[in-house]
Amino acid sequence: MGKDDTTLPSGTTLLIGPPTGAQLSDEARTALATAVAALPGLLEAHVPQITAAGSGSAPRQVLFLVLEDDARAERVLESLAPRLKEIVPAGAVLDVLPLTLRHELLPAVRNAGSRIFAAPQRERPWWRFWA
């Protein structure tokens, strides 16, 4: 698995959609879903394809991890890294971006229809009206 620390300029428009000609096989997506299911604090995981508008670069798959809070991001990424090395094919790049439920990209990520994991819904006590 390669690493690419590309930084996009502020204001770059990202085009997010379902994977087409995806880098990850169905087997790899299944293994990825199994790996992320074991992560504490993970609410959802999606693997859409993204491209930066006007960049001319090829579309890439990105693993979006929807977390309960930002504080968990570093720990989650550290625990997932060894599994990603086993799952992602040699030479392929899979960007990993942690998001929270309030992140502005989340609706577009969800609309891409590429969810590979969703945590079971926890029931709130009948008396609790807030989050």
C-alpha positions as CSV (number, residue, x, y, z in Angstrom):
1,M,0.0,0.0,0.0
2,G,1.4,3.3,-1.0
3,K,1.2,6.6,0.9
4,D,0.4,9.9,-0.7
5,D,0.4,13.1,1.3
6,T,-1.3,15.3,-1.4
7,T,-2.7,18.5,0.0
8,L,-5.5,20.2,-1.9
9,P,-5.8,23.9,-2.0
10,S,-8.6,25.4,0.2
11,G,-11.8,25.7,-1.7
12,T,-11.1,22.8,-4.0
13,T,-14.4,21.1,-5.2
14,L,-14.4,17.4,-4.6
15,L,-16.6,15.2,-6.8
16,I,-17.7,12.2,-4.8
17,G,-19.5,9.2,-6.3
18,P,-19.8,5.5,-6.4
19,P,-16.6,3.5,-7.3
20,T,-16.2,2.8,-11.0
21,G,-13.2,0.9,-12.2
22,A,-12.3,0.6,-8.5
23,Q,-8.9,-0.2,-7.1
24,L,-10.3,-2.5,-4.5
25,S,-11.8,-5.9,-5.4
26,D,-15.0,-7.1,-3.7
27,E,-12.8,-9.4,-1.5
28,A,-10.7,-6.4,-0.4
29,R,-13.9,-4.4,0.3
30,T,-15.2,-7.3,2.4
31,A,-12.0,-7.5,4.3
32,L,-12.0,-3.8,4.9
33,A,-15.5,-3.9,6.2
34,T,-14.5,-6.6,8.7
35,A,-11.5,-4.6,9.8
36,V,-13.3,-1.4,10.4
37,A,-16.2,-3.2,12.2
38,A,-13.7,-3.8,15.1
39,L,-12.8,-0.2,15.5
40,P,-14.1,1.5,18.7
41,G,-16.1,4.7,18.2
42,L,-16.8,4.0,14.5
43,L,-20.3,4.8,13.3
44,E,-20.0,4.3,9.6
45,A,-17.4,3.5,6.9
46,H,-17.7,4.4,3.2
47,V,-15.4,3.8,0.2
48,P,-16.5,6.1,-2.6
49,Q,-14.5,7.4,-5.5
50,I,-13.4,11.0,-5.4
51,T,-11.6,13.4,-7.7
52,A,-10.7,17.0,-7.3
53,A,-12.6,19.1,-9.9
54,G,-10.2,20.5,-12.5
55,S,-7.2,18.7,-11.2
56,G,-6.8,16.4,-14.2
57,S,-5.7,13.5,-11.8
58,A,-7.4,10.1,-11.9
59,P,-10.2,9.4,-9.5
60,R,-9.3,7.5,-6.4
61,Q,-11.1,5.5,-3.7
62,V,-11.1,7.0,-0.3
63,L,-12.0,5.3,3.0
64,F,-14.2,7.7,5.0
65,L,-14.5,6.8,8.7
66,V,-17.4,8.4,10.4
67,L,-16.4,8.7,14.1
68,E,-18.3,9.6,17.3
69,D,-15.8,12.5,17.9
70,D,-12.5,14.0,16.5
71,A,-10.6,12.8,19.6
72,R,-10.7,9.2,18.4
73,A,-9.3,9.8,15.0
74,E,-5.6,9.3,15.7
75,R,-6.1,6.2,17.7
76,V,-8.5,4.7,15.1
77,L,-6.1,5.4,12.3
78,E,-3.1,3.9,14.2
79,S,-5.1,0.7,15.0
80,L,-6.3,0.4,11.4
81,A,-2.9,1.0,9.6
82,P,-1.6,-2.6,10.0
83,R,-4.8,-4.1,8.6
84,L,-4.8,-1.7,5.7
85,K,-1.3,-2.9,4.7
86,E,-2.7,-6.5,4.5
87,I,-5.8,-5.6,2.6
88,V,-4.9,-2.9,0.1
89,P,-3.0,-4.3,-2.9
90,A,0.6,-3.4,-3.5
91,G,1.0,-0.2,-5.5
92,A,-2.6,0.9,-4.7
93,V,-3.3,4.1,-2.7
94,L,-6.3,4.2,-0.4
95,D,-6.7,7.6,1.3
96,V,-8.3,7.5,4.7
97,L,-10.3,10.5,6.0
98,P,-11.9,10.6,9.4
99,L,-15.2,12.6,9.6
100,T,-17.6,13.4,12.4
101,L,-21.4,13.5,12.0
102,R,-21.3,17.3,11.6
103,H,-18.7,17.3,8.7
104,E,-19.9,19.1,5.6
105,L,-18.8,16.2,3.3
106,L,-20.8,13.6,5.0
107,P,-24.1,14.0,3.0
108,A,-22.2,13.7,-0.3
109,V,-20.3,10.7,1.0
110,R,-23.5,9.0,2.1
111,N,-25.2,9.8,-1.3
112,A,-22.4,8.0,-3.1
113,G,-23.9,4.7,-2.0
114,S,-20.6,3.1,-1.0
115,R,-21.2,2.3,2.6
116,I,-19.3,-0.8,3.8
117,F,-20.1,-0.6,7.5
118,A,-22.8,0.9,9.8
119,A,-22.7,0.5,13.6
120,P,-25.9,-0.9,15.1
121,Q,-28.3,1.8,16.3
122,R,-28.3,2.3,20.0
123,E,-31.7,2.9,21.6
124,R,-31.9,6.0,23.7
125,P,-33.8,5.8,26.9
126,W,-37.4,7.0,26.5
127,W,-36.7,9.9,28.9
128,R,-33.7,11.3,27.1
129,F,-34.7,14.0,24.6
130,W,-31.2,15.3,23.6
131,A,-28.4,13.7,21.6
